[in-house]
Amino acid sequence: MGVNTVQPMEISRHAGNGVKTPYVPPEQLSCGQKTVRWFKKYFLEGQHLEEDAAEELQNLPENPTWHDLIFIKYRKFVAMLIPFVLMQSFWWMLAIRWNFFRWYPEYWHMPVTMILGSFVGGMTSEGSGAVAFPVMTLALHIAPGIARDFSLMIQSCGMTSALMCVLFMKVKIETRAVVLGTLGAIPGFVIGVHFIDPLFTGPQKKMMFVSIWTAFAIALGILNSQKKRATFREIPEFCFWKGFVLFWTGFVGGVFDAFAGSGVDICIFSIITLLFRVTEKTATPTTVVLKGINAVIGFYYRAAMMGDVSEMAWKYFALSIPVSSITGPVGSFLGSHLHRQVVAGFVYILEIVALAGFLCTKPAWQLIAAGGCIIFGGFVFFSFISKSGQYILKGIEEKQEKERRQAGSV
């Protein structure tokens, strides 16, 4: 055998000993094969399921029963069907009884908008209010208070449909973030809607919405700029201070919900991904569940406790339910299969459009300056949170390495 035919060896380290393995040259792929591999990587990555659900799917019997087919093999498709059937059944009975159809010629704008809005809400860490609020305030020139109420109302149907889809599919979520975030968001919303929301004018609320959501897009950009970063399926080494952070993050998010109808979801998402290093495949469905619960609470408080929801918001809500109950679960289903960078790309596009729409309204220079300061402040804040997350991650890795060494020496 000639020198040129000798295959090099790769050396890997295992338990401190060198182990030689044959060198395997990289497979040469055609352009078509590369395209297929790229598509599978970004659009067919697959779901992150709860451990018991993943085990059931992996151990599916060769001759499955009807129960196995419905609740294991085809569970993700049944998950979309359940909220669709429930919501559509109730809506059509009410629509026929009270003739909702007569309002469509005048109020068709939001049902069309929510085709995209609820889809995005189910797929990303932003609720559907992130689409509804800017469309209503910037494009349709509707008062921010009405836009806020409609956002909460429609998310109470669209996001709860997506919530049902996520829970039935048994996609992995961070339950502690949902519980503690909600406990903080409830007082945050109540205080915000009574004492903070009245302090700002309509243009100021539009500016704050666009600025805060743009800062969130920057946070997502910071997150995705960290190549091959270590992540966790749930918050590692959960303790009191982490629960305390989640509670107050929920409180701040509840205040944002009070004037924009959305906010607690992106606040919790930012903290658990940047600070606690939870993977987006867990964080995104977590925020879907979180937003669905808090939308119902916010809707109940505005409609039942305060009782001053406008007639326009009610009509838009009545006409948009059949759309949101379809596209919300579909968004959750597709989002659970997509690569994190694809989902992030949708968020970037939405925030660019919202920012451009705000600037097209020709706001006063004071609002532009204030918005710029909020965006810059958000960038600094999220950068600090990201650095803190790296520090926490380093400590966890060092602790795990120390435990492995101690276990190996025994």
N, C-alpha and C positions, 0 to 999 in steps of 0.2 A: 504494500500500500504506500503510495507516494505521500509526501509531506502535505500537499495541497488537499488530499482527501481526508485528512484527519479532522474530525469534528471537534470544535472547542467545547469546553465544559463550563457550566454555570455552577457556582458554589453558593449555597444558601446556608444560613446559620440556624441551627435548631438545637436548643439546650446547650449552646456553647460549643458544639462540635460541627466541623465542616462536613457537609454532605454534598457529594458531586452528583449532578444530574445531567443527562445528555442535553446538548444545545439544540433547540428546535427553532429553525429559521422562521421568520414571520411569513404568514400565508399571503401570497400575492392575489389581490382581489381585482376584479374588473370594475369599471366605472359603475355598472349596474348593481353589482354586489355591494359596492361601497354605499350607493344610494339607499339600498334596502337596509343595510346595517345601520345607517344614519337614521332612517325613518323609524326603525324598531327601537333604537336607543332613546329617541326623543318623544315619540308618540305612542309607543307600545311598551313602556317600561314596566308596567304591571303594578298591582296594588300591594300596599303594605297592610296585611291583615292582622287581627288579633291572633295570638299564638294558637289558641284552641281552634279558631276558624281555619287557619293555615294547615293545622294538623289534620282536621277533618277532610279538607279538600285533598290533601296529599294521600290520605288513607281511604279514599273513596272506593267502595267495593266494586268488583267487576260487574255484578248484577245489581245495580242500585234500585232501591224502592222508590216509590213516588215521593216519599218524604225526603230521601237523599237527593233526588233530582231538584226538588223545589227549594229546599233549605240549605243545600250544600253546593251542588254542581252549578245550578242556574240561579243561585241566590242573588247575584248582582243584578240580574235582569228583573227578577221578582221585586227587588228593592225599588226599582224605578216605577214598577207597575202599581204598587200599593198606594203611595201618596197620590198618584195620578187618578186612580179610580175613586178614592175617597173625596178628594177635592173637587173633581169634575162632577161627581154625583150630587154633592151638596150644592155646588154652584148652579148647575142646570135646573135643579128644582126651584131654587130661589129666583134665578133669572127669568124663568117662565112665569112663576107666580107674580113677580113684581115688574115684569117687562123691562129688564135692564137694557135690552137691545135698542130702545128708543134713544139712548144717550150716546151711542157709538158715533153718529155723524158729527157730534160736537166735541166729544171727549176721546177720540181715537188715538191721540198722540201718545199717551202713556202706555196703553196696551202694546203698541208697536215698539216703544222704547224698551219695555220690559222683556221683550224677546231676547235682547242682548243683555239687559240688566240682570235678570235672574240667572241666565246662563253663566255670566261672569261671577255672580254672587255664589253660585254653587261650585264653581270650578276653582276660584281663587280665595285668598285670605281677605278680600274685600267683600262686603255685603253688596247686595243689589242696589242699596241706597247710594253706593259710590257712583253709580250710573244715573239713577233717578234724580238725585239732588242737583247735580250740575245741569242736566238737561232741563229740568223744571225752572231753575233759577236763572241760568245763563241763556238758554235758547228760547224758552217759553215765557220768561220774565214773570214767573209766578213767585209770590212772596215766600221767603225762606221758611217761615213757620208752616205754611201749607205743604211745602216740599218735604220738610222734616216729618210731618205727620204722615204723609203718604208713604215715605220711605219706611217708617216703622210699620205701618199697616200692611203694606205689600210684602215686606220681609217676614211678617208674622205668618204669612201663607207660603210664599216662595221658599224662604229659608227653612221653615219647619218641614216643608216637603223634602228639601235637600237633607235636612237633619234626619228624617225618617229613613231616607235612602242610605245615608252614611252608617247609621246604627244597624240597619238590617243587613247591610253588606258586611258588617263587622270589620270595617276599616279601622286601623289603629288610631286612637285618639288619646290625648293627655287629659284624663278625667279631672285631675287636680287643678289644672289650669281653667277648665270649664267651671268647676264649682267655686273656686276662690275668685276667679275673675267676675263671675256673676254676683257673688256676695259683695264685691266692691262696686260693681257697676250700678246696682240698685240705688244705694244712697247717692252715688255720683250723679245719676240721672235726675233724681228728685231735686237735689240741690241745684243742679245745672238748669233745669227747666224753670225753676221758680226764681232763682237769684242771679244766675250768670247769663242765660239767654237774653233776658230783657235789657241787659247793659249794652248790647251791640245792635247796630243798624243792619238793614238788609245787605247793603254793599260790603260791610265789614264781615258779615257771616260768610258771604260768597268768597271773599278774600281768604279768610281763615280756612275754609274748607279746601280750597285749591292749594294753599300753602302747606297745610298739614299733610294732605295726600301726596303732594310732590315730595315732601320730606320723607314720607313712607317709601315712595319709589326709590329715593336715594338710599334708604336703609336696605331695601331689597337689592339694589345694585352693589352695595358694600358686601352684602352676604354672598352674592354670586360671584364676586371678584376673587373670593378665597377658593382657589382651586383645590380639589381633593381634600377638603377640610374634614376633620373627624366630627361625626354627628352621632346622636343618640336617638333611640326610638321613643324615649320618654325622658323626663327631667332626671338627670343622674344625682344620686346622693341627696334626695329631697330632705329638707330640714325646715326649721321654723322661719329663718330669714328668707328663704326662697318663697315660702307661702306668703310671707308678709309683702314681698315685692309683687307677687301676683295679685294680691288683694288691692294694693294701691294703684297698680297698673289698671286693674278693672275700674277703680274709682275714676281715674282720669279718663278712661275710655267712656264711662257713663256720662261724664260731662260733655264729651264730644258728641255722644248720641243725642244729648239734650238740644243741641242746636243744628245738627246735621243729619240725625237719624242713623248715623253710622260712625264707628270709631273704636268701640271696645274690641272689635275683632282685630283691627290692624295693630292696636296697642299690645294686646296679648301676643299676637304673632311675632311682632318685633322683639319682644322681650324673651320669649322662649326660644327663638332661633338665634338671635344675636348674643344674648347673655348666657342662656342655658344650653345652647348648641343642640337643640332638638331638630331633627331633620324636617324639611318642609313637607315630606310625605306624611308626617304625623301632624305637623302644625296646621296645615291647610284644612283638613277635615275637622280638626279641633275648633278652629275659628268658625267653621260652618255651624257646628253644633252650638257654640257659644252665642253666635249672632241670632240663630233661630230662637233660643230661649229668651235672650234679652229683647228681641223685637216684640215678642208676645207680651213681656212685662211692660215695655214702653208703650205699646199700643193700649194695653189695659189701663195704664195710669192716665194716659192722655184722654181716652174715650170715656172711661167709667169714673175716674176720680176727679179729673178736671172738667171733662164734658164740654170742651169748646172746639172740637174738631170741625173744620169747615165743611160745607156741603160739597165743595169742589173735590176735596180730598176723599170724601166718601164715594163720590161717583167714579173718580179715577180708580179707586181701590176696587169697587165692585166690578168694573170692566176689565181689570188687569189680572184678576185671580186665575182665570182659565189658562192664561199664558204662563204665569209664574209657576203654577203647579206642574207644568210640563218641563219648561226649560231649566228650572232649578235642580231637580233630580238628574236630568241629563248632564248638566254641568258638573255635578258631583261625581257622576259615573265616569265621565271623560277625564275630569281633573285627577281622579285617583289613578289613572293609567299614564298620564303625561309626565314627562321629565320636568323637573323643577324649573329649568331655564325656559321652557316653553310657556309655562304658567306665568313666570316672571315677565316674559315678553309681552303678554296680554296686559299686565299691569302697567308696564312702561308706556305702551301705546295709549291706554286710557288716560293716564296722567298727563301725557303730552297734549292730548286733545283737550282735556279739561283746562289746562294752563293756557293753551292757545285761545280757547273759547272765552276765558276770563279776560285776557288781554284784548280780545276783539270787542268787548263791551266798552272799551276806552275808560277804564277806571281812573280816578284821580291819582296823581303821582304819590300822594301820601299813602294810598292803599297799596300801590306797587312797591313802595319803599318798605312798608310794614310787612308785606308778603315776602319780600326778599330777605328781610331780617329773620322771619320765621323759618324760611327754607334753610338759610345759613345756620341758624341755631339748631334746627333739626339735624343738619349734617354733622355739626360738632357733637351733639348729644348722642346720635346713633354711632358715630365713630368711637366715642368714649365707651358706649355699651359694648361695642364689638371688641375693643381692646380688653375690656374687663372680662368678656367671655373667653378670650384667648388665655388670659391669666388663670381663670377658673379651670379651663380645660387642661392646661399644663399641670395644675395641681392634682387633678383627677388622674391624669396619665402617670404622673410620678408615684402617686399612691398605689395605683394598680400594678405598676412595675415593681415596686417594693414588695407588694404582697406576692407576686409571682416568684420573686427571688427567694422570699422566705419559705414559700411552699416547695420550691425546688431544692432547697437546702435541707429540708426535713427528710 
